[in-house]
Amino acid sequence: MCSSDLADVWKRTGSPEKDVLDCRQVSRMLSEAQERPLRAAERLRLHAHLLVCKGCMEFRRQLDFLRTAAKRLPDRDDPPR
C-alpha cells in the first residue's frame, strides 16, 4: 500500500482525521484480524497507523509471535510423545 492509496481514501472521505485510528482501536483491530479477514478500508487505516506507531508495530509483532507459538503446541487430545 502506498501513500497515493491513502490520499485516495482521504479524498473520498474529505478528511484524513476521519480515517485515523488511535492505538486502542488498532490493538482491537489487530486482535480481530486473528479471527476474521479485515475489509480493505480497515486494512488501509491499520497500515497507515502502523507506519507511524512503533508501539503498535511491536504489539503486532508480539501477536504474530504468540499465534505462531500457539500453532506449534500439540493438541490436548494428542497422546504425549
ZINOR-V955180 format. One line per field, one symbol per residue. phi: phi as a letter, one per 20 degrees, with the letter a starting at -180 (. if undefined). psi: psi as a letter, one per 40 degrees, with the letter a starting at -180 (. if undefined). A space follows every 50 residues. Layout:
# ZINOR-V955180
phi->???
psi->???
This chain:
# ZINOR-V955180
phi->.dffffffffffenafffdeeeffffffffffffdbfffgfffffffgff fdcfffffgffffffffffffeffffffffe
psi->hiddddddddddeehdddehiiddddddddddeddihiiddddddddddd dehddddddddddddddddddeiiidehii.
